[in-house]
Each structure stands twice: as C-alpha cells, then as structure tokens.
Amino acid sequence: MNIRKANRDDAPGIAKVHVDSWRTTYKGIIPQSFLDELSYEQRTKLWENNISDQTNTIFVAENENIIIGFVTGGTRSTNKEVGASDLTSIYLLEEWQGQNVGKKLLNQIMTSFLEQGYQKVYVDVLADNKTKQFYQYYGAEYVKTVQLSIAGKTLEEEIYVWDSVEKVIQQSK
C-alpha cells in the first residue's frame, strides 16, 4: 500500500472510490435515489477539475496500482480563520476500512497542512455517519451542528476541529 500525491490520471480511480464509498457509507442516510444516480463519469470530471485546482491538496492510497482511498484538503471559502484550513474529504473502499489506510491518509494530509503553515483544521461530517468516530479518535473536538439539504432531505452535519495539527500527526503515526 502506497500513499502519494494525486495526479490528473487518478481522476477515474478517485471517482470510483468516491461513488462506491458514498453508496456504502451513506446508505440509509442520504436518499437512495441520489446514491443510485451517482456516476463514475460525472465524478471523474469533478475530480479532474479538483486535481487541477491548485488550492486543493489531494493524496491517494493505492494497492497494487489500484486506488483504494483518498483524502482532500483546502481552505473553504467560508473559513476566514487565520491559520486554519479544512479536511474536505477522506474516503476508502469499504473493504479497506479498519486497516490503518485512513490513519495514513490523515497523517499525510495533516503533514501537508503543517508544511503549508496551518495549525488548526476543521472537518464537517454528517451526524449519522458512523465513521465520525474516526475523527473523534484522533482528537477532533465537536464545534457545532448545522443543517444541509441533499436530494431534498434535511440532514444534520457536525463540525469538528483539531486545534493542533502537530498533535494529530503524532497520534496518527
């Protein structure tokens, strides 16, 4: 298993992980019709754009040259806090969850945040997403709950923060 910076050729592999992991992670949370309509083609275009956007930091986890997970970070336009950025996504294929791949991806993105001079990192996670315990395990502290709408369904999203990037790096080694 290898973690490396994503490149444009990775877009189809990232798209596959994105679609497949949404379908397993959000089943019963996000309307099934929305999950069924997700397509590899649309997500590939999205990821081509995301990778081309220099404000995004994206790493992939691969096993035998097949992408099994990814992590992204970048400061959201709503984040005006000096010295703070955002972990915008981390997804793994279901069969790779619980095998320290997420931990390694978290370590890599946090190391990148530190190199970019960030000390604090926010992450948003659906309240009903059982994997939010991953963030809590690595020290993310609850900030507040907001509401959002996906496919006409109102969902609660919890916002967490890590106040020390260095501490997360130490915990995720």
DRENSEGU-414326 format. One record per residue (C-alpha): x, y, z; chain; residue number from 1; residue in one letter. Coordinates in steps of 0.5 Angstrom, whole numbers. Layout:
BEGIN
xx;yy;zz;banu;mipa;midren
X;Y;Z;A;NUM;a
...
***
This chain:
BEGIN
xx;yy;zz;banu;mipa;midren
0;0;0;A;1;m
3;7;-2;A;2;n
0;14;-1;A;3;i
2;19;-6;A;4;r
0;26;-8;A;5;k
-6;25;-14;A;6;a
-5;27;-21;A;7;n
-10;28;-26;A;8;r
-9;21;-29;A;9;d
-12;19;-22;A;10;d
-19;22;-23;A;11;a
-22;16;-25;A;12;p
-20;12;-19;A;13;g
-22;17;-14;A;14;i
-28;18;-18;A;15;a
-30;10;-17;A;16;k
-28;10;-9;A;17;v
-32;17;-9;A;18;h
-38;14;-11;A;19;v
-37;7;-8;A;20;d
-36;9;-1;A;21;s
-42;14;-2;A;22;w
-46;8;-3;A;23;r
-44;4;3;A;24;t
-42;10;8;A;25;t
-49;14;7;A;26;y
-54;8;5;A;27;k
-60;10;10;A;28;g
-57;17;11;A;29;i
-58;20;4;A;30;i
-64;19;0;A;31;p
-62;12;-4;A;32;q
-65;15;-11;A;33;s
-59;20;-10;A;34;f
-54;15;-9;A;35;l
-56;11;-15;A;36;d
-56;17;-19;A;37;e
-48;18;-18;A;38;l
-44;16;-24;A;39;s
-37;15;-25;A;40;y
-37;19;-31;A;41;e
-39;25;-27;A;42;q
-35;24;-21;A;43;r
-29;23;-26;A;44;t
-30;30;-29;A;45;k
-31;33;-22;A;46;l
-24;30;-20;A;47;w
-21;32;-26;A;48;e
-23;39;-24;A;49;n
-21;38;-17;A;50;n
-14;36;-18;A;51;i
-13;42;-23;A;52;s
-15;47;-18;A;53;d
-8;49;-14;A;54;q
-12;51;-8;A;55;t
-13;43;-7;A;56;n
-9;38;-3;A;57;t
-10;31;-5;A;58;i
-7;25;-4;A;59;f
-9;18;-6;A;60;v
-8;11;-3;A;61;a
-6;5;-7;A;62;e
-5;-2;-7;A;63;n
-2;-6;-13;A;64;e
-3;1;-17;A;65;n
-11;1;-16;A;66;i
-13;7;-12;A;67;i
-17;5;-5;A;68;i
-18;11;-2;A;69;g
-16;19;-2;A;70;f
-16;25;2;A;71;v
-17;32;1;A;72;t
-16;39;4;A;73;g
-16;46;3;A;74;g
-19;52;6;A;75;t
-26;53;4;A;76;r
-29;60;2;A;77;s
-33;60;9;A;78;t
-27;59;13;A;79;n
-24;66;15;A;80;k
-20;64;21;A;81;e
-12;66;20;A;82;v
-8;59;21;A;83;g
-14;55;20;A;84;a
-16;50;14;A;85;s
-21;44;12;A;86;d
-20;37;11;A;87;l
-25;37;6;A;88;t
-26;29;5;A;89;s
-23;22;6;A;90;i
-26;16;3;A;91;y
-24;9;3;A;92;l
-27;3;-1;A;93;l
-31;-1;5;A;94;e
-26;-7;5;A;95;e
-20;-3;6;A;96;w
-23;1;12;A;97;q
-21;-1;19;A;98;g
-14;-3;16;A;99;q
-10;4;18;A;100;n
-11;7;11;A;101;v
-15;12;14;A;102;g
-10;14;19;A;103;k
-4;14;14;A;104;k
-8;19;9;A;105;l
-10;23;15;A;106;l
-2;23;17;A;107;n
-1;25;10;A;108;q
-6;31;10;A;109;i
-4;34;17;A;110;m
3;34;15;A;111;t
2;38;9;A;112;s
-3;42;13;A;113;f
3;43;17;A;114;l
8;45;12;A;115;e
3;50;9;A;116;q
3;53;16;A;117;g
-4;51;18;A;118;y
-4;50;26;A;119;q
-12;49;26;A;120;k
-16;44;22;A;121;v
-24;44;21;A;122;y
-28;38;19;A;123;v
-35;37;17;A;124;d
-39;30;18;A;125;v
-46;28;17;A;126;l
-48;27;24;A;127;a
-51;20;22;A;128;d
-44;18;19;A;129;n
-41;12;24;A;130;k
-34;14;21;A;131;t
-34;21;25;A;132;k
-31;17;31;A;133;q
-25;16;27;A;134;f
-24;24;27;A;135;y
-26;24;35;A;136;q
-21;18;36;A;137;y
-15;23;33;A;138;y
-17;28;38;A;139;g
-22;33;33;A;140;a
-27;37;38;A;141;e
-34;38;37;A;142;y
-36;45;35;A;143;v
-43;46;33;A;144;k
-48;42;28;A;145;t
-51;46;22;A;146;v
-57;43;17;A;147;q
-56;42;10;A;148;l
-60;39;5;A;149;s
-58;33;0;A;150;i
-63;31;-5;A;151;a
-69;34;-1;A;152;g
-67;31;5;A;153;k
-65;36;11;A;154;t
-59;33;15;A;155;l
-55;35;21;A;156;e
-48;36;20;A;157;e
-43;36;25;A;158;e
-37;41;25;A;159;i
-31;39;29;A;160;y
-24;42;30;A;161;v
-17;40;31;A;162;w
-13;45;35;A;163;d
-6;42;34;A;164;s
-4;39;27;A;165;v
2;37;30;A;166;e
-1;33;36;A;167;k
-6;30;30;A;168;v
1;28;26;A;169;i
4;25;33;A;170;q
-3;21;34;A;171;q
-3;18;27;A;172;s
4;16;26;A;173;k
***
